[in-house]
């Protein structure tokens, strides 16, 4: 705690109420009277007022312990060091602005005012601000061991074993004086009074407790008297629960031959034993509920199964009786059986005769149906012949008209061909010059070359000539 100025230190040798103008706490109304009687509430109120006046706001460092967040939003906890501890309260109006929520073992600094809680006369620190300075030694050791065992796979989910649905016996490792034992036994007696319970006593707080707890777990595993084991104790601070955070107990739980349920502390308390166990219960009572089948539900299920079995047995008896009646009806005399067989043979003979005649009837019916359909669709030869003759006449007339049109078309095309024929052009006195080498017609004067062979086509024949000389004319007139 920060040092205080000498002017603010409360002087215990000075009469506490001498500075007051009047003493409201005396029964006679005379201040400073030796026979004055002061009510407890008034005394606590005066002490609290003096503390608040005498001590300023101070920063106090320590390790968080017994942290509780009430439903109202207020925080209640203690801060401690190696020599002392102080109870603290942080009201909701201040707590809602805190940057973090302290946890068990956190190393923090709080800024507060020393006050007195009047109803109980307890000294406490009214916290107005909180800041983190690091985690406490125990919590750091807890995290270090947790990381080590987790890296070894001691907390792996695949090694967790399921709890038996109907254990033949339940084991409990805890102290005989622990309140958690009474809670567990009460819960087991209420839920499963038919299941025997074996207690393996071991202390749950103090020096060397973890080794003793581990020895009880090993003994229960070696004796194999139970199907499931509960390791439990009530709530407390991190120091109170530290035995359940040691490696020896965690390894004993992990190596147990039967499933282990850890029920240590309250719902917010977590220990290494919780992570090493096959199942973690929030409280010892919850651990007892997890391992014990509820007797009422078992009896109800048994009643349902008994009723179902009775109904099944009744239905089976009814089926057997019905089968017996059917067999009795089948049990007849030989004469009656022969008569039934004769009747059956007569029925078979009638069915055979009917079956032999049925194909003939069916065939005749099908033939009559086909004949009727053939009669309906049979063609009329005279009408079809007359229709063919009409079609032949129409075809002949059509072909004659088509022939006449074709002859007229040919005559017209022949006349047009005569008009456009090159021969008619040649007969009018024209000639066509063909280049002998290329086989193309000569159209321009510049295409004529001296000494070049040409073919001249005339109206009455053609001749091959060779040009001696060429005199081109620029005029196109003949």
KAWO-V390499 format. One record per residue. RES is the residue in one letter. PHI is phi in whole degrees, -180 to 180 (999 if undefined). OMEGA is omega in radians with two decimals (* if undefined). D_FIRST is the distance of its C-alpha to the first C-alpha in Angstrom with 2 decimals. Layout:
res=RES phi=PHI omega=OMEGA d_first=D_FIRST
res=RES phi=PHI omega=OMEGA d_first=D_FIRST
This chain:
res=X phi=999 omega=-3.12 d_first=0.00
res=X phi=-64 omega=3.12 d_first=3.77
res=X phi=-66 omega=-3.13 d_first=6.43
res=X phi=-102 omega=3.09 d_first=8.80
res=X phi=-68 omega=-3.08 d_first=12.53
res=X phi=-65 omega=-3.13 d_first=14.79
res=X phi=-72 omega=-3.08 d_first=16.93
res=X phi=-100 omega=-3.13 d_first=14.55
res=X phi=-73 omega=-3.13 d_first=13.65
res=X phi=-75 omega=-3.11 d_first=15.88
res=X phi=-89 omega=-3.11 d_first=18.73
res=X phi=-73 omega=-3.14 d_first=19.82
res=X phi=-80 omega=3.13 d_first=23.14
res=X phi=-85 omega=3.10 d_first=24.16
res=X phi=-59 omega=-2.98 d_first=26.13
res=X phi=-65 omega=-3.05 d_first=24.06
res=X phi=-117 omega=-3.07 d_first=26.96
res=X phi=-69 omega=-3.11 d_first=28.81
res=X phi=-81 omega=-3.11 d_first=27.91
res=X phi=-81 omega=3.11 d_first=29.54
res=X phi=-70 omega=3.10 d_first=33.14
res=X phi=-144 omega=-3.11 d_first=34.15
res=X phi=-106 omega=-3.11 d_first=32.80
res=X phi=-77 omega=-3.02 d_first=33.52
res=X phi=-100 omega=-3.13 d_first=32.51
res=X phi=-88 omega=-3.13 d_first=35.31
res=X phi=-75 omega=-3.10 d_first=38.45
res=X phi=-94 omega=-3.12 d_first=40.71
res=X phi=81 omega=3.13 d_first=39.18
res=X phi=-96 omega=-3.12 d_first=38.80
res=X phi=-66 omega=3.09 d_first=35.34
res=X phi=76 omega=3.14 d_first=33.94
res=X phi=-69 omega=-3.14 d_first=36.55
res=X phi=-69 omega=-3.11 d_first=35.91
res=X phi=-97 omega=-3.11 d_first=37.58
res=X phi=-66 omega=3.11 d_first=35.44
res=X phi=-112 omega=-3.07 d_first=34.69
res=X phi=-111 omega=3.03 d_first=31.66
res=X phi=-64 omega=-3.12 d_first=31.56
res=X phi=-61 omega=-3.12 d_first=28.60
res=X phi=-63 omega=3.12 d_first=28.01
res=X phi=-67 omega=3.11 d_first=28.06
res=X phi=-63 omega=3.14 d_first=25.66
res=X phi=-64 omega=3.13 d_first=23.14
res=X phi=-64 omega=3.13 d_first=23.71
res=X phi=-66 omega=3.12 d_first=23.18
res=X phi=-63 omega=3.13 d_first=19.93
res=X phi=-62 omega=3.12 d_first=18.66
res=X phi=-64 omega=3.13 d_first=19.95
res=X phi=-65 omega=3.12 d_first=18.29
res=X phi=-63 omega=-3.11 d_first=14.81
res=X phi=-67 omega=3.11 d_first=15.45
res=X phi=-78 omega=-3.02 d_first=16.83
res=X phi=-86 omega=-3.07 d_first=14.29
res=X phi=-111 omega=3.09 d_first=10.98
res=X phi=-81 omega=3.00 d_first=11.29
res=X phi=-64 omega=-3.09 d_first=10.68
res=X phi=-133 omega=2.99 d_first=7.29
res=X phi=-95 omega=-3.12 d_first=7.04
res=X phi=-126 omega=3.13 d_first=5.51
res=X phi=-108 omega=3.11 d_first=7.74
res=X phi=177 omega=-3.13 d_first=10.00
res=X phi=-103 omega=-3.08 d_first=13.71
res=X phi=-72 omega=3.09 d_first=15.81
res=X phi=-146 omega=3.08 d_first=17.87
res=X phi=55 omega=-3.13 d_first=20.60
res=X phi=-75 omega=3.12 d_first=20.76
res=X phi=-140 omega=3.05 d_first=23.47
res=X phi=-108 omega=-3.08 d_first=25.04
res=X phi=-74 omega=3.11 d_first=27.09
res=X phi=-63 omega=3.12 d_first=30.53
res=X phi=-74 omega=-3.10 d_first=29.31
res=X phi=99 omega=3.12 d_first=27.04
res=X phi=-77 omega=3.08 d_first=23.73
res=X phi=-106 omega=3.05 d_first=21.13
res=X phi=-125 omega=-3.14 d_first=19.74
res=X phi=-161 omega=3.07 d_first=17.50
res=X phi=-125 omega=2.97 d_first=14.70
res=X phi=-117 omega=-3.01 d_first=11.87
res=X phi=-147 omega=2.95 d_first=11.54
res=X phi=-133 omega=-3.06 d_first=11.31
res=X phi=-69 omega=-3.04 d_first=13.77
res=X phi=-109 omega=-3.02 d_first=12.66
res=X phi=-155 omega=3.07 d_first=11.40
res=X phi=-144 omega=-3.11 d_first=11.58
res=X phi=-140 omega=3.08 d_first=11.06
res=X phi=-76 omega=-3.09 d_first=14.08
res=X phi=-133 omega=3.03 d_first=14.17
res=X phi=-137 omega=3.08 d_first=17.11
res=X phi=-128 omega=-3.04 d_first=18.23
res=X phi=-74 omega=-3.00 d_first=21.57
res=X phi=-57 omega=-3.13 d_first=24.54
res=X phi=-59 omega=3.08 d_first=24.68
res=X phi=-91 omega=-3.05 d_first=21.39
res=X phi=-66 omega=-3.08 d_first=21.91
res=X phi=-68 omega=3.12 d_first=25.34
res=X phi=-100 omega=3.13 d_first=24.05
res=X phi=-70 omega=-3.11 d_first=21.62
res=X phi=-76 omega=3.13 d_first=22.98
res=X phi=-155 omega=3.08 d_first=22.80
res=X phi=-105 omega=-3.12 d_first=22.52
res=X phi=-61 omega=3.08 d_first=19.97
res=X phi=-124 omega=-3.14 d_first=21.72
res=X phi=-58 omega=3.10 d_first=21.21
res=X phi=93 omega=3.12 d_first=19.44
res=X phi=-67 omega=3.05 d_first=18.14
res=X phi=-95 omega=-3.04 d_first=15.06
res=X phi=-134 omega=2.99 d_first=13.38
res=X phi=-124 omega=-3.12 d_first=10.67
res=X phi=-121 omega=3.08 d_first=10.70
res=X phi=-110 omega=-3.03 d_first=10.60
res=X phi=-153 omega=-3.12 d_first=10.99
res=X phi=-120 omega=3.13 d_first=11.62
res=X phi=-72 omega=-3.13 d_first=11.09
res=X phi=-134 omega=3.09 d_first=14.76
res=X phi=-122 omega=3.07 d_first=17.26
res=X phi=-81 omega=-2.94 d_first=19.94
res=X phi=-60 omega=-3.08 d_first=22.89
res=X phi=-57 omega=-3.13 d_first=25.58
res=X phi=-113 omega=-3.14 d_first=23.82
res=X phi=66 omega=-3.10 d_first=21.46
res=X phi=-103 omega=3.09 d_first=18.48
res=X phi=-77 omega=3.13 d_first=14.89
res=X phi=-149 omega=-3.12 d_first=13.73
res=X phi=-111 omega=3.08 d_first=11.74
res=X phi=-81 omega=-3.00 d_first=14.36
res=X phi=-84 omega=3.07 d_first=13.93
res=X phi=-109 omega=3.13 d_first=15.79
res=X phi=-150 omega=-3.13 d_first=15.48
res=X phi=-142 omega=3.09 d_first=14.99
res=X phi=-142 omega=-3.05 d_first=15.68
res=X phi=-88 omega=3.06 d_first=16.71
res=X phi=-123 omega=-3.12 d_first=15.42
res=X phi=128 omega=-3.12 d_first=17.97
res=X phi=-88 omega=-3.13 d_first=19.24
res=X phi=-69 omega=-3.09 d_first=18.08
res=X phi=-61 omega=-3.11 d_first=20.03
res=X phi=-66 omega=-3.12 d_first=22.19
res=X phi=-69 omega=3.06 d_first=23.06
res=X phi=-65 omega=3.08 d_first=24.00
res=X phi=-64 omega=3.10 d_first=26.20
res=X phi=-61 omega=-3.12 d_first=27.69
res=X phi=-67 omega=-3.13 d_first=28.67
res=X phi=-65 omega=3.13 d_first=30.07
res=X phi=-67 omega=3.13 d_first=32.24
res=X phi=-62 omega=3.12 d_first=33.33
res=X phi=-65 omega=-3.14 d_first=34.51
res=X phi=-65 omega=-3.10 d_first=36.33
res=X phi=-69 omega=3.11 d_first=38.19
res=X phi=-68 omega=3.09 d_first=38.99
res=X phi=-65 omega=3.10 d_first=40.54
res=X phi=-78 omega=-3.11 d_first=42.70
res=X phi=84 omega=-3.10 d_first=44.00
res=X phi=-71 omega=-3.13 d_first=42.63
res=X phi=-104 omega=-3.05 d_first=41.59
res=X phi=-61 omega=-3.11 d_first=44.80
res=X phi=-68 omega=-3.09 d_first=46.48
res=X phi=-70 omega=3.12 d_first=49.93
res=X phi=-92 omega=3.10 d_first=49.05
res=X phi=-71 omega=-3.12 d_first=47.92
res=X phi=-105 omega=3.12 d_first=50.55
res=X phi=-74 omega=3.12 d_first=51.69
res=X phi=-80 omega=3.10 d_first=51.33
res=X phi=-68 omega=-3.13 d_first=54.61
res=X phi=-73 omega=-3.11 d_first=56.01
res=X phi=-133 omega=-3.12 d_first=57.51
res=X phi=-67 omega=3.09 d_first=55.77
res=X phi=-79 omega=3.09 d_first=57.82
res=X phi=-157 omega=-3.10 d_first=54.74
res=X phi=-122 omega=3.12 d_first=50.97
res=X phi=-106 omega=-3.14 d_first=48.49
res=X phi=-132 omega=3.06 d_first=44.92
res=X phi=-109 omega=3.11 d_first=42.37
res=X phi=-170 omega=3.12 d_first=39.57
res=X phi=-81 omega=3.12 d_first=38.66
res=X phi=-68 omega=-3.14 d_first=41.18
res=X phi=-95 omega=-3.07 d_first=38.48
res=X phi=-74 omega=3.06 d_first=36.76
res=X phi=-66 omega=3.12 d_first=37.03
res=X phi=-63 omega=3.12 d_first=37.80
res=X phi=-63 omega=3.12 d_first=41.00
res=X phi=-64 omega=3.12 d_first=42.22
res=X phi=-63 omega=-3.12 d_first=41.59
res=X phi=-67 omega=-3.13 d_first=43.48
res=X phi=-65 omega=3.11 d_first=46.34
res=X phi=-63 omega=3.14 d_first=46.68
res=X phi=-66 omega=3.13 d_first=46.91
res=X phi=-66 omega=3.12 d_first=49.41
res=X phi=-66 omega=3.13 d_first=51.49
res=X phi=-78 omega=-3.04 d_first=51.66
res=X phi=-90 omega=-3.04 d_first=52.45
res=X phi=-141 omega=3.13 d_first=54.42
res=X phi=-66 omega=-3.11 d_first=55.54
res=X phi=-82 omega=-3.09 d_first=58.33
res=X phi=-94 omega=3.11 d_first=56.05
res=X phi=-69 omega=-3.11 d_first=55.16
res=X phi=-122 omega=3.11 d_first=51.53
res=X phi=-118 omega=-3.14 d_first=50.48
res=X phi=-102 omega=3.06 d_first=47.01
res=X phi=-106 omega=-2.98 d_first=45.71
res=X phi=-72 omega=3.07 d_first=43.00
res=X phi=-160 omega=3.09 d_first=39.90
res=X phi=-67 omega=-3.10 d_first=36.33
res=X phi=-116 omega=3.14 d_first=33.84
res=X phi=-156 omega=3.14 d_first=30.54
res=X phi=127 omega=-3.10 d_first=29.68
res=X phi=-74 omega=3.09 d_first=30.55
res=X phi=69 omega=-3.09 d_first=33.71
res=X phi=-69 omega=-3.08 d_first=34.16
res=X phi=-59 omega=3.13 d_first=35.00
res=X phi=-65 omega=3.12 d_first=37.92
res=X phi=-68 omega=3.07 d_first=39.28
res=X phi=-63 omega=3.12 d_first=39.11
res=X phi=-64 omega=3.12 d_first=40.87
res=X phi=-64 omega=3.10 d_first=43.48
res=X phi=-68 omega=3.08 d_first=44.27
res=X phi=-65 omega=3.11 d_first=44.66
res=X phi=-65 omega=3.14 d_first=46.99
res=X phi=-65 omega=3.10 d_first=48.93
res=X phi=-63 omega=3.11 d_first=49.45
res=X phi=-67 omega=-3.13 d_first=50.59
res=X phi=-73 omega=-3.09 d_first=52.99
res=X phi=-78 omega=3.08 d_first=54.48
res=X phi=51 omega=3.12 d_first=55.04
res=X phi=-89 omega=-3.05 d_first=55.31
res=X phi=-126 omega=3.12 d_first=53.54
res=X phi=-97 omega=3.14 d_first=53.85
res=X phi=-149 omega=-3.04 d_first=50.20
res=X phi=-125 omega=3.08 d_first=46.92
res=X phi=-108 omega=3.03 d_first=43.73
res=X phi=-111 omega=-2.98 d_first=40.40
res=X phi=-147 omega=2.95 d_first=37.92
res=X phi=-168 omega=-3.13 d_first=35.03
res=X phi=-77 omega=-3.10 d_first=32.90
res=X phi=-75 omega=3.13 d_first=29.65
res=X phi=169 omega=3.11 d_first=26.15
res=X phi=-76 omega=-3.14 d_first=23.05
res=X phi=-65 omega=3.07 d_first=23.52
res=X phi=-70 omega=-3.13 d_first=23.14
res=X phi=-65 omega=-3.09 d_first=25.81
res=X phi=-95 omega=-2.99 d_first=28.12
res=X phi=-66 omega=3.12 d_first=27.62
res=X phi=-59 omega=-3.13 d_first=31.02
res=X phi=-86 omega=3.08 d_first=32.67
res=X phi=-109 omega=-3.09 d_first=31.05
res=X phi=-97 omega=-2.99 d_first=32.71
res=X phi=-66 omega=-3.06 d_first=35.75
res=X phi=-63 omega=3.12 d_first=38.10
res=X phi=-71 omega=3.13 d_first=38.08
res=X phi=-62 omega=-3.14 d_first=38.47
res=X phi=-71 omega=3.09 d_first=41.50
res=X phi=-64 omega=3.12 d_first=43.02
res=X phi=-65 omega=-3.11 d_first=42.83
res=X phi=-67 omega=-3.10 d_first=44.38
res=X phi=-94 omega=-3.12 d_first=47.19
res=X phi=-64 omega=-3.13 d_first=48.01
res=X phi=-76 omega=3.12 d_first=51.70
res=X phi=-118 omega=3.11 d_first=51.09
res=X phi=-60 omega=-3.10 d_first=48.90
res=X phi=-120 omega=3.06 d_first=45.32
res=X phi=-111 omega=3.13 d_first=43.31
res=X phi=-100 omega=3.09 d_first=39.52
res=X phi=-130 omega=-3.02 d_first=37.96
res=X phi=-112 omega=3.02 d_first=34.36
res=X phi=73 omega=-3.14 d_first=31.69
res=X phi=-94 omega=-3.07 d_first=31.82
res=X phi=-64 omega=-3.12 d_first=33.34
res=X phi=-86 omega=-3.12 d_first=30.16
res=X phi=-87 omega=3.06 d_first=29.55
res=X phi=-127 omega=3.13 d_first=31.13
res=X phi=-129 omega=3.09 d_first=31.65
res=X phi=-62 omega=3.11 d_first=33.78
res=X phi=-62 omega=3.10 d_first=36.32
res=X phi=-62 omega=-3.10 d_first=36.80
res=X phi=-74 omega=-3.13 d_first=37.86
res=X phi=-77 omega=-3.10 d_first=40.08
res=X phi=-70 omega=3.10 d_first=41.82
res=X phi=-71 omega=3.10 d_first=44.97
res=X phi=-139 omega=3.08 d_first=43.58
res=X phi=-105 omega=3.09 d_first=40.07
res=X phi=-104 omega=-3.10 d_first=39.84
res=X phi=-66 omega=-3.12 d_first=36.90
res=X phi=-143 omega=3.05 d_first=36.98
res=X phi=-58 omega=3.11 d_first=38.97
res=X phi=-62 omega=3.10 d_first=41.31
res=X phi=-64 omega=3.08 d_first=41.99
res=X phi=-62 omega=3.10 d_first=42.77
res=X phi=-63 omega=3.12 d_first=45.34
res=X phi=-69 omega=-3.13 d_first=46.87
res=X phi=-70 omega=-3.03 d_first=47.19
res=X phi=-91 omega=-3.03 d_first=49.13
res=X phi=-110 omega=3.01 d_first=51.31
res=X phi=-72 omega=-3.10 d_first=54.30
res=X phi=-73 omega=-3.03 d_first=54.62
res=X phi=-62 omega=-3.12 d_first=57.56
res=X phi=-63 omega=3.13 d_first=58.69
res=X phi=-68 omega=3.10 d_first=58.95
res=X phi=-64 omega=3.12 d_first=60.78
res=X phi=-65 omega=3.11 d_first=63.24
res=X phi=-65 omega=3.10 d_first=63.76
res=X phi=-66 omega=3.11 d_first=64.41
res=X phi=-64 omega=3.09 d_first=66.75
res=X phi=-62 omega=3.11 d_first=68.66
res=X phi=-62 omega=-3.14 d_first=69.04
res=X phi=-67 omega=3.11 d_first=70.28
res=X phi=-64 omega=3.11 d_first=72.66
res=X phi=-64 omega=3.11 d_first=74.07
res=X phi=-65 omega=3.11 d_first=74.44
res=X phi=-65 omega=3.12 d_first=76.19
res=X phi=-64 omega=3.12 d_first=78.50
res=X phi=-64 omega=3.11 d_first=79.38
res=X phi=-64 omega=3.13 d_first=80.05
res=X phi=-66 omega=3.12 d_first=82.23
res=X phi=-63 omega=3.11 d_first=84.17
res=X phi=-64 omega=3.12 d_first=84.79
res=X phi=-65 omega=3.12 d_first=85.95
res=X phi=-64 omega=3.10 d_first=88.37
res=X phi=-64 omega=3.10 d_first=89.75
res=X phi=-65 omega=3.12 d_first=90.34
res=X phi=-65 omega=3.11 d_first=92.05
res=X phi=-65 omega=3.10 d_first=94.27
res=X phi=-64 omega=3.09 d_first=95.19
res=X phi=-65 omega=3.11 d_first=96.01
res=X phi=-65 omega=3.08 d_first=98.13
res=X phi=-61 omega=3.13 d_first=100.06
res=X phi=-65 omega=3.10 d_first=100.70
res=X phi=-66 omega=3.12 d_first=101.97
res=X phi=-65 omega=3.11 d_first=104.16
res=X phi=-67 omega=3.11 d_first=105.71
res=X phi=-76 omega=-3.10 d_first=106.49
res=X phi=-83 omega=-3.10 d_first=108.24
res=X phi=-122 omega=3.14 d_first=111.90
res=X phi=-74 omega=3.13 d_first=115.40
res=X phi=-60 omega=-3.12 d_first=117.31
res=X phi=-65 omega=3.12 d_first=120.06
res=X phi=-66 omega=3.13 d_first=117.62
res=X phi=-67 omega=3.08 d_first=115.79
res=X phi=-64 omega=3.13 d_first=119.12
res=X phi=-63 omega=3.09 d_first=120.00
res=X phi=-65 omega=3.13 d_first=116.64
res=X phi=-69 omega=3.07 d_first=117.26
res=X phi=-62 omega=3.11 d_first=120.78
res=X phi=-61 omega=3.12 d_first=119.41
res=X phi=-66 omega=3.11 d_first=116.82
res=X phi=-65 omega=3.12 d_first=119.59
res=X phi=-63 omega=3.10 d_first=121.64
res=X phi=-64 omega=3.11 d_first=118.66
res=X phi=-67 omega=3.13 d_first=118.15
res=X phi=-65 omega=3.10 d_first=121.87
res=X phi=-62 omega=3.13 d_first=121.78
res=X phi=-66 omega=3.11 d_first=118.69
res=X phi=-67 omega=3.12 d_first=120.44
res=X phi=-62 omega=3.12 d_first=123.56
res=X phi=-65 omega=3.13 d_first=121.50
res=X phi=-68 omega=3.10 d_first=119.48
res=X phi=-71 omega=-3.11 d_first=122.76
res=X phi=-82 omega=-3.07 d_first=124.24
res=X phi=-64 omega=3.12 d_first=121.13
res=X phi=-61 omega=3.14 d_first=121.19
res=X phi=-66 omega=3.13 d_first=124.83
res=X phi=-63 omega=3.12 d_first=124.05
res=X phi=-63 omega=3.14 d_first=121.04
res=X phi=-66 omega=3.12 d_first=123.14
res=X phi=-65 omega=3.12 d_first=125.90
res=X phi=-64 omega=3.11 d_first=123.47
res=X phi=-64 omega=3.13 d_first=121.88
res=X phi=-64 omega=3.13 d_first=125.37
res=X phi=-63 omega=3.13 d_first=126.42
res=X phi=-66 omega=3.12 d_first=123.28
res=X phi=-66 omega=3.12 d_first=123.86
res=X phi=-63 omega=3.13 d_first=127.51
res=X phi=-65 omega=3.11 d_first=126.62
res=X phi=-67 omega=3.11 d_first=124.14
res=X phi=-67 omega=3.09 d_first=126.75
res=X phi=-61 omega=-3.12 d_first=129.33
res=X phi=-69 omega=-3.06 d_first=126.92
res=X phi=-101 omega=-3.13 d_first=126.11
res=X phi=-69 omega=-3.08 d_first=129.60
res=X phi=-75 omega=3.05 d_first=130.87
res=X phi=-91 omega=-3.01 d_first=134.18
res=X phi=-66 omega=-3.12 d_first=136.27
res=X phi=-63 omega=-3.13 d_first=138.89
res=X phi=-66 omega=3.13 d_first=136.32
res=X phi=-67 omega=3.12 d_first=134.31
res=X phi=-65 omega=3.11 d_first=137.56
res=X phi=-62 omega=3.13 d_first=138.50
res=X phi=-65 omega=3.12 d_first=134.99
res=X phi=-67 omega=3.13 d_first=135.29
res=X phi=-64 omega=3.11 d_first=138.67
res=X phi=-62 omega=3.12 d_first=137.22
res=X phi=-64 omega=3.12 d_first=134.34
res=X phi=-67 omega=3.10 d_first=136.86
res=X phi=-63 omega=3.13 d_first=138.92
res=X phi=-62 omega=3.14 d_first=135.85
res=X phi=-68 omega=3.14 d_first=134.80
res=X phi=-64 omega=3.14 d_first=138.29
res=X phi=-63 omega=-3.14 d_first=138.43
res=X phi=-65 omega=-3.14 d_first=134.94
res=X phi=-67 omega=3.11 d_first=135.77
res=X phi=-63 omega=3.11 d_first=139.04
res=X phi=-65 omega=3.13 d_first=137.24
res=X phi=-65 omega=3.13 d_first=134.58
res=X phi=-66 omega=3.14 d_first=137.37
res=X phi=-63 omega=3.12 d_first=139.12
res=X phi=-63 omega=3.14 d_first=135.93
res=X phi=-68 omega=3.13 d_first=135.33
res=X phi=-63 omega=3.13 d_first=138.93
res=X phi=-64 omega=3.14 d_first=138.57
res=X phi=-66 omega=3.14 d_first=135.29
res=X phi=-65 omega=3.14 d_first=136.84
res=X phi=-62 omega=3.13 d_first=139.81
res=X phi=-63 omega=3.14 d_first=137.54
res=X phi=-67 omega=3.12 d_first=135.44
res=X phi=-66 omega=3.13 d_first=138.65
res=X phi=-65 omega=3.12 d_first=139.95
res=X phi=-65 omega=3.12 d_first=136.71
res=X phi=-67 omega=3.12 d_first=136.77
res=X phi=-63 omega=-3.13 d_first=140.31
res=X phi=-68 omega=-3.07 d_first=139.30
res=X phi=-96 omega=-3.05 d_first=136.32
res=X phi=-71 omega=3.06 d_first=137.97
res=X phi=-61 omega=-3.14 d_first=138.04
res=X phi=-62 omega=3.11 d_first=141.59
res=X phi=-62 omega=3.10 d_first=142.73
res=X phi=-65 omega=3.13 d_first=141.09
res=X phi=-64 omega=-3.14 d_first=143.02
res=X phi=-66 omega=3.10 d_first=146.25
res=X phi=-83 omega=3.04 d_first=145.82
res=X phi=105 omega=3.12 d_first=146.25
res=X phi=-92 omega=3.10 d_first=142.73
res=X phi=-133 omega=3.14 d_first=141.66
res=X phi=-118 omega=3.12 d_first=138.34
res=X phi=-99 omega=-3.11 d_first=137.32
res=X phi=-121 omega=3.06 d_first=135.14
res=X phi=-70 omega=-3.05 d_first=133.58
res=X phi=-67 omega=-3.09 d_first=134.92
res=X phi=-72 omega=-3.06 d_first=131.90
res=X phi=-92 omega=-3.11 d_first=129.08
res=X phi=75 omega=-3.11 d_first=131.01
res=X phi=-108 omega=3.12 d_first=129.71
res=X phi=-74 omega=3.13 d_first=131.74
res=X phi=-92 omega=-3.05 d_first=132.35
res=X phi=-116 omega=-3.06 d_first=131.29
res=X phi=-116 omega=3.14 d_first=130.97
res=X phi=-64 omega=-3.11 d_first=133.47
res=X phi=-71 omega=3.06 d_first=130.93
res=X phi=-84 omega=3.13 d_first=130.66
res=X phi=-87 omega=-3.14 d_first=134.29
res=X phi=-126 omega=3.08 d_first=134.80
res=X phi=-61 omega=3.11 d_first=138.14
res=X phi=63 omega=-3.11 d_first=139.43
res=X phi=-105 omega=-3.09 d_first=137.12
res=X phi=-77 omega=3.11 d_first=138.47
res=X phi=-133 omega=3.06 d_first=138.40
res=X phi=-118 omega=-3.11 d_first=139.69
res=X phi=-107 omega=3.10 d_first=141.52
res=X phi=-102 omega=3.12 d_first=141.69
res=X phi=-116 omega=-3.09 d_first=144.63
res=X phi=-67 omega=-3.06 d_first=146.00
res=X phi=-114 omega=3.08 d_first=148.51
res=X phi=153 omega=-3.12 d_first=146.58
res=X phi=-143 omega=-3.14 d_first=144.52
res=X phi=-147 omega=3.09 d_first=145.18
res=X phi=-97 omega=-3.12 d_first=143.30
res=X phi=-132 omega=3.07 d_first=143.59
res=X phi=-128 omega=-3.11 d_first=142.35
res=X phi=-77 omega=3.07 d_first=141.68
res=X phi=-90 omega=-3.11 d_first=143.57
res=X phi=-149 omega=-3.07 d_first=142.13
res=X phi=-132 omega=3.08 d_first=139.76
res=X phi=-123 omega=-3.12 d_first=140.21
res=X phi=-70 omega=3.07 d_first=137.28
res=X phi=-112 omega=3.13 d_first=137.86
res=X phi=-82 omega=-3.10 d_first=135.27
res=X phi=-83 omega=3.12 d_first=136.93
res=X phi=-95 omega=-3.11 d_first=136.23
res=X phi=-83 omega=3.14 d_first=139.68
res=X phi=-90 omega=* d_first=142.33
